[in-house]
Amino acid sequence: MTGVLVMGAGAVGCFVGGLTQLAGVPVHFVGRPRVLGALRKHGLRVTDQDGLDRHIPPLQLRLHEEPPAGLKPDLVLLCVKSGATAAAATELGLTLPEGTPVVSLQNGIANTPQARALAPQLHWHAGMVPFNIAELAPGHYHRGTGGALAAQGGAADVALAAWQTALAGVGMKLKLHADLAPVQWGKLLMNLNNPVNALSGRPLRDELLERGYRRVLAALQEEALDLLDAAQRPVAQLSPLPPRRVLKLLRLPTPLFRLIASRMLRIDAKARSSMADDLAMGRTTEIDALCGEVVRLAHSLHRSAPLNACMQALVEDWPRRRRAYTPTELLAAMGLG
Ligand SMILES: NC(=O)c1ccc[n+]([C@@H]2O[C@H](COP(=O)([O-])OP(=O)(O)OC[C@H]3O[C@@H](n4cnc5c(N)ncnc54)[C@H](OP(=O)(O)O)[C@@H]3O)[C@@H](O)[C@H]2O)c1
């Protein structure tokens, strides 16, 4: 590959872009001054829970505040949050040659169709990042959980296949799927923990060890699964148990859960959902791309999704509350007490 462009150098962009560069592919990072400044000063360090620890010195990083004119990357990785998709897709559409392949490595379902509608001359692929990445220090990005990247495509998608081969060289798997929608919905179900985690004010591991929070998560997932069944949309199994069995697991008393869910609990002690950081820093969250997507699915079936709607409202109300919910408070606020 002659070059990859990362649009949105943040947690996902820096980690996945960093791995891509470590695999020998020239990578251009487009980001905000805060992140670019840190990368210019410290370089880019990528670490993971399996002992990876690599550093790219500042002089080897190609950093830009906007997509450079005239660049013809083999592949673009769209790594902005959902609220920034429209602006980023428009910028890419104005700069890149027609037909450039772009993979959205974003959560949610609607980002790729939204981007495609704004820049139809580019070749859009949905993608999925299964693991959690946190910025541990300026320029230092850490993968705290496991799993393989996924994208919609096949062997005929030359750039994706080349990226797949490059990533394999640094131990990162990329699975290509003819239809990524079941995988995206499977990930969305798991991401329904993001608002629960954010409102709990606790690291992911501590939150999952509280049965009250797990009951809220199970209720959100069950509501979404019932709607997906009604819409006859298949959901991929992304964890060792099928999604309906996960509900049972989540509702177990904590001592049993701790025993059986040891794999689910294999999370860095400090890892949090990025929505927790968004709330802490007063940034727009991706709640509309998660619970909001379940509510839209319900409406498309002329049904409602009261629990996901309630969770969306609680997250949107955070600026007025700014105090974490205990498990009992969250159950009560959701009408599950
Ligand atoms: N972090 C994770 O663990 C994780 C895991 C799986 C999937 N995801 C998904 O991946 C996506 C990205 O998440 P993230 O955590 O990497 O977000 P992030 O850390 O906020 O990174 C995105 C970066 O892109 C910047 N940006 C936005 N629009 C831009 C533009 N037009 N030009 C240049 N830079 C721009 C943002 O700046 P501003 O903040 O100023 O907009 C931010 O610095 C989300 O959909 C998320 O749900 C995240």
The ligand as a Gaussian input file, in Angstrom:
#p B3LYP/6-31G(d) Opt

LIG

0 1
 N      -12.555000       4.886000      21.737000
 C      -12.989000       3.655000      21.665000
 O      -12.686000       2.825000      22.513000
 C      -13.854000       3.208000      20.510000
 C      -13.983000       1.839000      20.264000
 C      -14.757000       1.426000      19.194000
 C      -15.384000       2.344000      18.387000
 N      -15.262000       3.663000      18.668000
 C      -15.942000       4.588000      17.772000
 O      -14.982000       5.209000      16.935000
 C      -15.385000       6.542000      16.616000
 C      -14.284000       7.497000      17.050000
 O      -14.165000       7.416000      18.458000
 P      -12.886000       7.943000      19.240000
 O      -13.037000       7.465000      20.635000
 O      -11.655000       7.633000      18.489000
 O      -13.170000       9.517000      19.177000
 P      -12.160000      10.709000      19.518000
 O      -11.090000      10.218000      20.443000
 O      -12.993000      11.867000      19.927000
 O      -11.426000      11.001000      18.134000
 C      -11.999000      11.692000      17.075000
 C      -11.118000      12.909000      16.803000
 O      -11.437000      13.397000      15.510000
 C      -11.488000      14.829000      15.612000
 N      -12.256000      15.356000      14.488000
 C      -13.598000      15.455000      14.353000
 N      -13.909000      15.996000      13.153000
 C      -12.734000      16.249000      12.539000
 C      -12.402000      16.818000      11.288000
 N      -13.339000      17.217000      10.426000
 N      -11.087000      16.955000      10.978000
 C      -10.131000      16.554000      11.840000
 N      -10.386000      15.994000      13.050000
 C      -11.676000      15.852000      13.381000
 C      -12.122000      15.055000      16.950000
 O      -11.968000      16.395000      17.372000
 P      -13.202000      17.125000      18.142000
 O      -13.349000      16.407000      19.437000
 O      -12.720000      18.517000      18.257000
 O      -14.407000      16.974000      17.278000
 C      -11.349000      14.054000      17.800000
 O      -10.110000      14.596000      18.205000
 C      -16.706000       6.761000      17.347000
 O      -17.790000       6.471000      16.509000
 C      -16.654000       5.735000      18.479000
 O      -17.918000       5.320000      18.936000
 C      -14.503000       4.129000      19.699000

